């Protein structure tokens, strides 16, 4: 899972002003199990991940730290406006070669 998941989970819980015990109870797991999610020692399965998102009134993408495609497009357009499309595409091509 995303390395930011445990941090995002903790922040989402704190924003809802819930304790670890309260979330664990709503999730139907032991507090120690939930604590492992927040420390990164363990990860929830997809069903628990969906339930966590519902409990914390957020979405899975936010918990996983995944930006929605619309945000990525906005960010790309900002870079394009700042550096120019040609220069930006040249940068991505160079980066692609480095990765390969």
Protein Blocks (a to p, Z undefined) as FASTA:
>chain_A
ZZklmmmmmmmmmmnopafklmmmmnopafklmmmmmnopaccdfklmmmmmmmnopafk
lmnopacfklmmmmmmmmmmmnopklmmmmmmmmmmmmZZ
